[in-house]
Amino acid sequence: MDIPVKASLSISFSNQREAEEKLSAINELNLEEIPDGVALLAEPLTEKIDIASFLDFENISYLSCSGDNTDEGSVLDFDWVLDLRRQCILHDIPFYFTSTGANFRMRGRDFHIGEKFRESQAAKADVHYYPVSRAFNPPVFQSTIAPKNSINPDTAAVLSIPGINYEIEVEPEDRYIDKLFTRISYSKFRSSFHLREQERNYYLSQGEEVIRRHAMDFVSKKLAPAEPENDGKQTPMKGHPVFIAQHATACCCRGCLHKWHHVPEHRPLSESEQQYIVKILMCWIKNEMNGSPAEDNREETV
């Protein structure tokens, strides 16, 4: 699969012991010598690994994991994949599941996966994670240089994992939002929300910048805290164009943000995450303003 992120250095490991040995010196790396960051490669992943204590390093580009491709190799348990993904989400690190390997365990059942299906089966799991904060501020790729004091000098400089293209840049923010809107449009509940004439008139009377300030205020007060008051019920279902946009785009509570946008719960939203949510809301509102007003025949259900 293609991973849309660059790295100057890769650190690979397969088990807990290797991970601890190789990552123990990660905080000693010179950030200036790894301008495109460090890729963590749990490949092949042969056991459950806890590397949360190392993920605070500020220049981790992403973590990818895969199974053992040899026919008689170790079994990859999908629960190990999900646990690594959870650790990445808590630290806002992109995560990619690139291949099941030959032997794959899911829900207690073991499967032998043919070589040509290993990447596609991993893709079907749909567990790739890309933080909203990074989508709002995509990395600016610099020319790769070889670190002088790399943890694994054999894998320094440009990465060269077969089947992974490191030349692809992060997709533009607007395209990311378009894909988000397409995905949400398949939800019958989300797609039932539209601006009525009352909300359209309010937008026209106040102006875009006022509505944007309202959106930022609602997000900062009702969504940004780690434990928002009345979470799940803090957003009215009518009365303001931003409220309608929040429900239509699944930005109405922390649970919906986690489900639809992969934003972790129980921690404050970063400034860039708040700005990105406001951008989503304003894009939806402006799209609605180009259409016709809707009738108020929606039931107030969640």
N, C-alpha and C positions, 0 to 999 in steps of 0.2 A: 504494500500500500504506500501511498505518498504521504509523507509527514510534512506539513507546511511550516516547518520551523527549522532554523539553522542552529548549528552549534560548533564551537571551536574545539571542543574536547568531549570525548565520550568515556564514561565509566561503566563497565559491564560487570554483572555479578549474577549468580544463579541461586544462591542460598544466603541464609542469614550471616554465616561466618564470613563469606566473601564480601557481602555488602558492608559489614562493619569494618573489615580490614581496609577496603578500598575507599570508603567514605569517611574514615576517621580523620583524614587530612584535608577534607574538602574546604574547611574554613580558612585554611592556610593559602589557598590559591590566590594569585594576584588577578584581580578583576580586569585590570588593563590588558592582561595577556590572554584573556578569553572574552573578546568583545562580543561574540555571539553566544556566549554561555556554555553550560555543560549539559550534555544529554545523559540521562541515567537509563541504562539498558538492562532490564531484568530479563535476560535472554541467554539460554532458556531458563524459565522460572521453574525450579524443582521443589520448592516448598513455600509455605507461608512466610512472608518476610515483613518485619516491622522496621521501617527506616524513618519514621516520623521525626525522630530527634535530629536527623540530618537535613530535613527539608526546609529549614529556615534559611539556608544559604540563599542569598538574594539573586544569584545568577544561574539558576537552574532553568534551562530552556524547556525541557519536557522530560517525562518518563514514559518509556514504552516497554511493553512486556510481551513475551511470546512463549510458546511451548517448544519442546524438544522435537526436532524434525526427523530424527532417526527412528526407524520403525520399531526398534526394541528399546527406545529411550524412555525416560521417565514420563509419568502421567501428569498433565497440567490440570489442577483442580480450579474450576471457574470461581470458586469462593476466594481463592488466593488473588485472582485478578481483581475481583470486586473490592477486596480489602486494600490493595494497593491504590485502586482508584479513589477509595474513600480518603486515604491519606493525602493524595494529591489535591483533592477538592478542598480539604481543610487548609491547605497551604497555597491555594490558587496556582497550582502547577498544571500545565496541560498534560493530559494522559492519553495514551494510545495503546490499544490492544491489537497487535499486528498479525498474529497467527496463533491458531489453536495448537499447532504442533501435530505430531502423528497420533498421540494418545491423549484424549481429552475427557475430563470427568465433569459432569453437570448434573446437579440434583441427585447425586449418589450413583449415577449410571456412567459407565465407561464406554467411550466410543473410539473407534479407530478411524481417523480422518484421512482420506486420500490426499496426496500432495497438492493437487490442483484445486482442492476445496478449502484448504487451511486458512488462507487469507479471507476468502468470502464468508466462511462460517464465523470467523472472528468479527468481521464487519457486521454480520447479522445480529450479533449480540448488542450492537448499538450502545457501547459504553464509552466511546471516545468523549473526552471532556476538554473544553477550551474555556477558560475563565472569561466572564463578561468584562472584567477589568482590563484584560489584555486585548480583547476585541475592540474596546474603546480606544486603547492606546497601543496599537500593534507595534511590535519591535521594528526598529530600523536596522536592517542587516548591514554589517560592515564586512570588509574583506577578512577572510579567516587567516589567522596567524598561528603558528605552532607555539604552544607554551614552552617556556624553558624548563619549568619544574612541574611537569605533568604527573598525575597520579599513575596513569597508564600510558607511557610514551609510545607504545605500539599503536594506540588508537588515537593519538593526538592529531591535530590539524583537521582536514576535511574528513567527515565520516563517509564510510563507503559500505553501508549495509546493502546487500542485494535487494532489489525491489523497492528501495526507498529513495525518493528524489528529494535532495536537500536544496534544490534550486528554486522550489516553489515558494513564493512569499505568502504571507497571511492574506486571506481574501479581504477585499475592501470592506469597510464598515457598512456601507449602504447595501452591499450584496448580502452581508450577514443578516441585516434587518429584513431584507426581502425574503430570505429563506425562512426566517423566524415567522414572518407573517403568513407565509404559505403553509408552514407546519401547523400553526394555530388555527388556520382557516378550516382545517379538518375537524375541529371541535365544534359540535352543534351548539354547545352552550356559549363558547367564546364568540362564534360568528353571529350570534343572535343580537349582539350589541351594536347599536348605531346611534349617531347623534340625531336627536329630534330637533324640531324647529326651535324650541326654547333654548337648547344648548348651543345651537348654531348661532342664534341671535346674540347670545351672551358672548360667544367668541368674537363675533363681529364688533360688538359694542366695546369690548375691553381691549382687543388687539392681541396679536400673537405674543408679544413680549410679556404682557401682564399674565396671560395664561401660562406661559413658560415659568414665570416666577411662582405662580400658584402651584404648578406641578412640582417644582423643586421644593417648595415648602411642605407640600403633602408628603413627598417621598422622604424628606429629611426627618419629619416629625412622626410619621405613621409607619414607615418601613425601615428606616436606617438603624434604629436601636436594635441591639442584640435580642431583646425580648420585648417587642412592641406591645403596648397596651391593647387588650381585646384583639389580639392577632387572629386573623381569620374573619373578623367582623368589623374591621376598622374602616372599610371603604364603602360609603353609600353607593347604591346602585343607580341613582339618578340625582339631578340637581346641579351638576357641574360637568363640563366636557371632559375634564381630567378623570373624574370618577368613572365615567363610561369607558374611557380609554384604558384605565387600569384593569377593569374586568375583561375588556376585549383582548388585551395583550397579556393577561395572566400576571400583571404587576400589582395585584390588589392586596396580597399578604405574603408573608415569608414562606408559607407552605407552597403557594403557587409559584413564587420565584424559584424555589428549590426544584419543584417538579418540572417546570417548563424552561427555566433559564439556567439551571445548575448552579444557582447561587446558594452557598451553604447557609443553613439556619444557625441561630444561637451565637452569632457574632455580628458586630456592627458592620454595616455596609461601608465600603471605602468611598472616598469622594468620587473617584472615577466610576464606580458602579452606580452611584446615585445619578451622576451626569448621564451615563449611558441609558439608564431607565427613563430619565426625562426625555432623552432623544427618541426612544422608542415611542413614548406616549405622544410626543409632538408630531412624529411622523404619521402615526395612526390618525390623529386628529386632523392633520392637513389632508390626508387621503380622504377622510370622511367629508371634509368641507368641499371637496370637489365633486361629491355625489349629491343625491337628493335626500331631504330629511326623512327620517323614519317615523312610523306611527308608534305611539307608546302602548304597545300590546304585549310587552314582555312580562313574564311572571317573575317575581322577585324570589328566585331560588338560586342556590349555589350549585 
